[in-house]
Amino acid sequence: MTAPSAADVIAIDRSQFGVALGRQPMTFTHSVADHALLGLDAIAELADSWPERWVEHHLADLPLLLPLGDPPGRLDVDAGEIVRGLDHNMCWMVLWFVETVRSYEALLDECLDRVVDVVHQRDGAMGRRGANIFLGSAGAVAPAHFDRHHNLLLQICGTKDVTVGQFEDLSVAQREIESHFGRNHNLHELPENATTYHLEPGDGLYIPPYAFHWVKGGTDPSVSLSCGFRSPTSERAEKIHTCNIRLRRMGLSPSPPGRSELVDRAKAAVVQGRRRLAPLGAKTVARLSGR
């Protein structure tokens, strides 16, 4: 089976994507649901040789909220056997960093090259790219969490509902991000405002960085491909959140990204330069807090 051409592998409204980039989810379609690399046999073969440190595996019956990030249990079987038994083993699994395999890297590039110029026009050069394969038994739940990168999520087989939400109070959103930054990204509470997207094979969903979301699988095993990338804005937001965590540890209440361009640049510069906050002086640190 041959792969689709780069021209039609992702069918997305480029103008709409430029508006949505970094701000809001949007749906699109793709033509890789039948790609040879994404069949269960091919994925199982990949999983057989995949480094254990790059495999995440949990039992599928999880709550939507799992703030401690420690799911209760997993099967004592190899990753390849989990893939082959998805129809009955009640698990979900992620194979991380599949872009390190040349053929999957080529597929990732085919997908992301469709929007790379839009990203460049709106937000500068597209940064680090990554591909992950998500697999789940029927009804598998991925608890509410966030990711730091942009994500084009491609549904390959089965169905799933992806819910993306926003908190009415921005300070709650900031608290949730900072609470788990650099560790577990699961939430303590669900956002009040949420939209659910039903994905079938050939459907895709763009999820912006730091968008709170959770997943529930349909009545059959599900496979999806995550095509992730960074951008100058997402990279800077990561530095700002890192700086905010340091400021909060000093007893301050820093503002979230986007309140002040000047303050955001200063925070990013501090983290970029690996500078400690205390030697900067009380007045400078107070300015960094943005209050």
N, C-alpha and C positions, 0 to 999 in steps of 0.2 A: 504493500500500500504506500502510495506517495503522499508526501505532505502537501497541504494547500500552498498556494503562492502567497508571498508577503502582502500582495495587494488585497486579498480577500480573507486572510486568516482571522482578522478582527474587523467586524463591520460596526463602526462607531461614528456617531455624528461628531465630527471633529470640532465644529463650532461650539456645540453643547459641552463637549469634553473640556474645552478651554475655559468655559465658565465654571464648570463643576470642579476643576482641578484644585485639590486642596481644600475644597469648601463643602461639597455635598456629594452623596452617592448618585450614580446614574447607571442605567441599564444599557446593554448593547448585546450583540450576538457575535458568534464566532463559528468557525468551521473545522475545529480540531477534535470534536467529540469522538470521531472514528480514527483518530491518528494512531498509528501502530505503536508509538511509544507509550500511549496512555491506556491501552487495554490491560485488563487485570493480569493476564499472563506475563506481559512485559514488565508491569510494575512489580509483580511477585518475584520475577527474576532479578530485578534491580534490588529489591528489598533483601534478597538472600545474601547479597554481598555488601549491604549498606552498613557503614560504621555504626555501632550501637549508640554512640554519643550523638548521632544525627537522627535518631529515631525517637519520636514521642508517641507513647502508647498508653491508652487508658481504657477502662471499661466504659461502655457507651451511656449507661443510665446515670447521668450526672445532673445535678441541679443547675439552674441558670446562674445562681450566685455561688461562687466558690472562692471567696476572697483570700484564703490561705494558700491557694494554688497547689493543694496536695490531694488529688483525686484518690478515692478509696479503692485502691487495688488495680491490678493488671494481670494478664495471663502470663504464665511462665513458658512462653513459646517464642520461637524466632519470628522476626518481622515478616519473612516470606510466608510463613504459615498463617499469620494473622490476615494477610491479604487473601490467601486462598480460602480462608474460612469466614470471610465477612458475612456470608449469608446466614451464619448460625452462631458465631462466637460473641456477638454483642460487644464489639470493641470499636474504638476509633483510633486512628493513627496518622501521624504526619511524618513524611520523609523530607527532612530539611536539606537544603543546599544541593538539590539535584542539578543545578546549573553547573556543578563541577564535573558533570559528565558531558562530553563534547556534544553529543546528539541532543541532549536536553537543553544545553546552552543555545544551540542553534534554533531550537523551537522557541525558547524564551525570546531570543532576539527577533525572530519573525513576528512574534506577537507585539513586542514593545516598539519595534521599529515603525509600526503603524501610527504611533502617537508621539514619537520622539521629537518631531519638529514642533508639535503643539506645545509640549512641555518646554522646549527651548524658547519658544516665543513668549510664553506666559511666565516662566519661572526660571529660566536659565538652563544650563546643560543638565540632561538627565544623569543622575548619579548612579551609585552602585545598584546593579540588577541582581535579582535572586528569584529562584523558582522552588516551590515546595508542592508536594502532592499530598492532598488530604483525602483520607479514606474513612468511611464509617459504615457500620451496620445499620439496618433499618432503625429509625428513631434516635440515632445517636445525637447527643447534645454536646455542643461546645459552649461552655459557660461564657457569660458576658465578659468581654475583655476589649483591649484596644491594641493596635499595632502602630509602630512609629513610622512605617513606610507607606507609600502609595501602593494600592493593590488592585490589579485587574484579576478578578476571580472568575475562572472559567469552569462552568459545570460540564462534566464529561459524561457521567452516567448516573442513573438514579435521580432523585429530586431532593431538594432541601429548601427550607425557609431561612433566609438570613434577615435578621431584624437589626436595623441601625437606629440608634436613639440619641437624643440630646437632652441634657439637663436644663431646666428652666433657669436655675441659679448657676452662673458661670463659676462661682467660687466652689461649688460642689464638684463640678467637672475638673477644676484645677486640683482639688484635693484628691480626687480619684486617680488622676494621672500621677501626681507626685507621690501618692501613697505606695505605688507599686513600681515606680520608675527604676529601671535597671534590674528589677527582680521579676516577680510574678505580675502579670498585667491584668489579672481578673478584678472585677469590681465588687464593692461592698453593697451597692444598691443599684437598681435599674433606673435608667432615665425615664422621666415622665412622658416625654414626647418620642414616639418611635414609629417607624414605618417598616413593614415586612415585605420582603421581595421573594417571590416564589421562583426558584430556579430549576429549569429542566435542561436536559442535554442540549447544548448549543446556545444556552443563555449565559450572559456574563454580567457581572456587577462590579463597578468601580467603587472602592471604599477608600476614602481619604485617610491620611495619617491622623491618629488620635480620635478617630470616630469610634464610639462605643458600639459594639455589635455582639450578637450571639447567634448560634446556629442550631437548628433542629432538623434532623434528617427525615426523609419521607418513608414510604412503606417498603422500599428496597434499598440494598446497599448503594452507597453514594461515593463518587470519586470526583474531585475537582482539582484544578491546577491553579495555583496562585502565582501570578506574574508580578513581582514586586520591584519597586525602584525607589530611589531617593531623589530629592530635588534640593536646590539651595534653601528653599523655605523650610522644608522638613528637617534638613540638617541643622538649620539655625534654631528651629523650635526645640530640637533636642538639647542644644546647648543652653537655651534659655531655661528650660525646665530643670536642667542640671544645676544652673546657677540659683534658681529659685529654691531648690532643695537646700542648698548651702545657706542661703539667706534665712530660710525658715528655721534652720537649726540654730541660727544666731538670735532667734526671738523676733524676727521681722515678719511682715506679711506682704510678700512681694506680689506685684501684679502679674497676671498671665500674659503670654505672648499676644501682641497685637494692640496693646493699649498705647504704647509709645514707641515709635520707630527709634528714637534716640536711645532710650533705655534698653530696648531690645538689642541694639547694636553693641552697646557697652557690655551687657551681660554675655553675649556671644563672644566678644573679644576676650573677656576675662577667662572664660572656659577654654577658648581656642588657645590662649597663651598659657594655659595651665597655671594661672596665677592664684595665689591664696587671697582670700577676702580680707582677713584680719589686718595685714600690713597696709591695706589701701586707705585706712582711716575711717572714722565713724561717719563723716559727712559723705564721703564717696560711697560707702556701703549703703547709707540711707537713700542716696540718689538712685542707686541700683535697684532698690526695692520698688521704686516707681510710685511711691505713695506721697 
